[in-house]
Amino acid sequence: MLNKLLVFFEYPIGVRYALGLLLGGWISVYAFMYHINMAFPDRFTSNEVLRNLIVGIGIFYCVFRIKPWARKLCIFFNLGIICINILFLGIRLSSIGMASPALTLHALLNVILFGLCTYYLLIKETSGYFKAHEPRKFDENGKEIL
């Protein structure tokens, strides 16, 4: 495991930023779920929290292992989380008389973290690094398919 952590420092800077923002984003999502449960008791069941935890750990692990398909899956999930949090922000901002702005700021933090993570996953440097780790495809004559 220590060897895998040392490899992290050999990744390009864009990949490291993406991984750091992804980790921070998922931690923020779990804190956000806890925050919502404190404001609106019994909103999430333990099964829902556990499913989110498994998905977050799984995505982070596969992206950390530089799986090209995981990068695409991560971008898909990031866009979903961004949309959900923007919807939450829209509801919170359009509701007059909401007492605490803390949930609004937390949702905004989620949008920023996952937005930056998506940006770093989409830049040329990171995209090229993941593409370099894709398995090569060969035709029936043994010639590489580009």
MIKELO-224520 format. One record per residue (C-alpha): x, y, z. Coordinates in nm, 4 decimals, always signed. Layout:
BEGIN
+----------+----------+----------+
!     east !    north !       up !
+----------+----------+----------+
!        X !        Y !        Z !
...
+----------+----------+----------+
***
This chain:
BEGIN
+----------+----------+----------+
!     east !    north !       up !
+----------+----------+----------+
!  +0.0000 !  +0.0000 !  +0.0000 !
!  +0.2848 !  +0.2359 !  +0.0781 !
!  +0.4205 !  +0.1704 !  -0.2700 !
!  +0.0880 !  +0.2843 !  -0.4214 !
!  +0.0957 !  +0.6023 !  -0.2141 !
!  +0.4494 !  +0.6773 !  -0.3287 !
!  +0.3384 !  +0.6367 !  -0.6915 !
!  +0.0884 !  +0.9177 !  -0.6270 !
!  +0.3758 !  +1.1668 !  -0.6191 !
!  +0.4870 !  +1.0534 !  -0.9647 !
!  +0.1495 !  +1.1437 !  -1.1184 !
!  +0.1281 !  +1.4672 !  -1.3180 !
!  +0.0193 !  +1.7699 !  -1.1165 !
!  -0.3251 !  +1.7774 !  -1.2828 !
!  -0.3933 !  +1.4179 !  -1.1784 !
!  -0.2846 !  +1.4935 !  -0.8215 !
!  -0.5098 !  +1.8003 !  -0.8074 !
!  -0.8015 !  +1.5977 !  -0.9456 !
!  -0.7483 !  +1.3224 !  -0.6881 !
!  -0.7164 !  +1.5689 !  -0.4008 !
!  -1.0300 !  +1.7556 !  -0.5057 !
!  -1.2153 !  +1.4277 !  -0.5553 !
!  -1.1245 !  +1.3117 !  -0.2054 !
!  -1.2188 !  +1.6503 !  -0.0608 !
!  -1.5431 !  +1.6499 !  -0.2572 !
!  -1.6544 !  +1.3086 !  -0.1324 !
!  -1.5650 !  +1.4001 !  +0.2255 !
!  -1.7695 !  +1.7168 !  +0.1786 !
!  -2.0637 !  +1.5131 !  +0.0437 !
!  -2.0650 !  +1.2939 !  +0.3553 !
!  -2.0386 !  +1.5993 !  +0.5787 !
!  -2.3223 !  +1.7565 !  +0.3774 !
!  -2.5396 !  +1.4494 !  +0.4310 !
!  -2.4671 !  +1.4695 !  +0.8037 !
!  -2.5417 !  +1.8422 !  +0.7948 !
!  -2.8773 !  +1.7798 !  +0.6249 !
!  -2.9587 !  +1.5081 !  +0.8798 !
!  -2.8921 !  +1.7561 !  +1.1600 !
!  -3.1157 !  +2.0216 !  +1.0000 !
!  -3.3875 !  +1.7766 !  +0.8899 !
!  -3.3741 !  +1.4718 !  +1.1221 !
!  -3.4067 !  +1.1197 !  +0.9778 !
!  -3.3659 !  +1.2382 !  +0.6190 !
!  -3.1131 !  +0.9680 !  +0.5268 !
!  -3.1253 !  +0.6051 !  +0.6316 !
!  -2.8057 !  +0.4253 !  +0.7248 !
!  -2.8375 !  +0.2164 !  +0.4052 !
!  -2.8377 !  +0.5297 !  +0.1881 !
!  -2.5314 !  +0.6665 !  +0.3645 !
!  -2.3536 !  +0.3302 !  +0.3322 !
!  -2.4330 !  +0.3105 !  -0.0412 !
!  -2.2953 !  +0.6610 !  -0.0945 !
!  -1.9858 !  +0.5714 !  +0.1054 !
!  -1.9231 !  +0.2600 !  -0.1051 !
!  -1.9727 !  +0.4503 !  -0.4321 !
!  -1.7410 !  +0.7318 !  -0.3239 !
!  -1.4659 !  +0.4999 !  -0.2041 !
!  -1.4989 !  +0.2845 !  -0.5158 !
!  -1.4771 !  +0.5763 !  -0.7565 !
!  -1.1841 !  +0.7322 !  -0.5725 !
!  -0.9969 !  +0.4004 !  -0.5573 !
!  -1.0411 !  +0.3256 !  -0.9280 !
!  -0.9413 !  +0.6781 !  -1.0331 !
!  -0.6421 !  +0.6565 !  -0.7969 !
!  -0.5386 !  +0.3331 !  -0.9718 !
!  -0.5507 !  +0.5248 !  -1.3055 !
!  -0.8266 !  +0.3245 !  -1.4697 !
!  -0.9353 !  +0.5117 !  -1.7869 !
!  -1.2969 !  +0.3974 !  -1.7551 !
!  -1.3021 !  +0.5210 !  -1.3937 !
!  -1.2090 !  +0.8726 !  -1.5072 !
!  -1.5124 !  +0.8771 !  -1.7369 !
!  -1.7361 !  +0.7350 !  -1.4645 !
!  -1.6015 !  +0.9901 !  -1.2182 !
!  -1.6780 !  +1.2781 !  -1.4566 !
!  -2.0321 !  +1.1412 !  -1.4981 !
!  -2.0862 !  +1.1204 !  -1.1210 !
!  -1.9264 !  +1.4621 !  -1.0660 !
!  -2.1686 !  +1.6213 !  -1.3107 !
!  -2.4590 !  +1.4508 !  -1.1336 !
!  -2.3439 !  +1.5746 !  -0.7932 !
!  -2.2940 !  +1.9248 !  -0.9317 !
!  -2.6478 !  +1.9258 !  -1.0780 !
!  -2.8022 !  +1.7998 !  -0.7543 !
!  -2.6210 !  +2.0634 !  -0.5488 !
!  -2.7109 !  +2.3425 !  -0.7944 !
!  -3.0739 !  +2.2321 !  -0.7687 !
!  -3.0428 !  +2.2387 !  -0.3893 !
!  -2.8862 !  +2.5859 !  -0.4106 !
!  -3.1685 !  +2.7064 !  -0.6329 !
!  -3.4302 !  +2.5787 !  -0.3909 !
!  -3.2505 !  +2.7274 !  -0.0901 !
!  -3.1963 !  +3.0640 !  -0.2552 !
!  -3.5526 !  +3.0887 !  -0.3854 !
!  -3.7015 !  +3.0079 !  -0.0448 !
!  -3.7419 !  +3.3252 !  +0.1502 !
!  -3.7016 !  +3.2942 !  +0.5235 !
!  -3.4614 !  +3.0024 !  +0.5396 !
!  -3.2899 !  +3.0446 !  +0.8740 !
!  -2.9417 !  +2.9049 !  +0.8257 !
!  -2.7180 !  +2.9870 !  +0.5297 !
!  -2.4780 !  +2.7076 !  +0.6341 !
!  -2.6439 !  +2.4420 !  +0.4160 !
!  -2.6382 !  +2.6808 !  +0.1206 !
!  -2.2665 !  +2.7463 !  +0.1674 !
!  -2.1994 !  +2.3743 !  +0.2068 !
!  -2.3820 !  +2.2978 !  -0.1202 !
!  -2.1798 !  +2.5731 !  -0.2876 !
!  -1.8599 !  +2.4135 !  -0.1538 !
!  -1.9652 !  +2.0809 !  -0.3081 !
!  -2.0262 !  +2.2487 !  -0.6449 !
!  -1.6838 !  +2.4157 !  -0.6344 !
!  -1.4939 !  +2.1005 !  -0.5299 !
!  -1.6562 !  +1.8720 !  -0.7850 !
!  -1.6443 !  +2.1400 !  -1.0551 !
!  -1.2697 !  +2.1864 !  -1.0103 !
!  -1.2183 !  +1.8093 !  -0.9957 !
!  -1.4076 !  +1.7707 !  -1.3239 !
!  -1.2015 !  +2.0501 !  -1.4788 !
!  -0.8758 !  +1.8804 !  -1.3821 !
!  -1.0017 !  +1.5441 !  -1.5107 !
!  -1.0878 !  +1.7029 !  -1.8459 !
!  -0.7683 !  +1.9001 !  -1.9107 !
!  -0.5330 !  +1.7712 !  -2.1796 !
!  -0.2528 !  +1.6694 !  -1.9409 !
!  -0.4781 !  +1.4488 !  -1.7264 !
!  -0.6725 !  +1.3098 !  -2.0199 !
!  -0.3497 !  +1.2139 !  -2.1972 !
!  -0.2125 !  +1.0486 !  -1.8847 !
!  -0.5225 !  +0.8311 !  -1.8478 !
!  -0.5278 !  +0.7498 !  -2.2218 !
!  -0.1668 !  +0.6330 !  -2.1998 !
!  -0.2817 !  +0.3701 !  -1.9494 !
!  -0.5595 !  +0.2300 !  -2.1693 !
!  -0.5041 !  -0.1259 !  -2.2845 !
!  -0.3964 !  -0.1391 !  -2.6478 !
!  -0.6224 !  -0.3039 !  -2.9035 !
!  -0.4919 !  -0.5214 !  -3.1856 !
!  -0.6644 !  -0.6527 !  -3.4958 !
!  -0.6471 !  -1.0140 !  -3.6191 !
!  -0.3109 !  -0.9463 !  -3.7929 !
!  -0.1517 !  -0.8227 !  -3.4749 !
!  -0.1499 !  -0.4606 !  -3.5895 !
!  -0.2386 !  -0.2011 !  -3.3256 !
!  -0.5745 !  -0.0286 !  -3.3713 !
!  -0.5576 !  +0.3425 !  -3.3007 !
+----------+----------+----------+
***
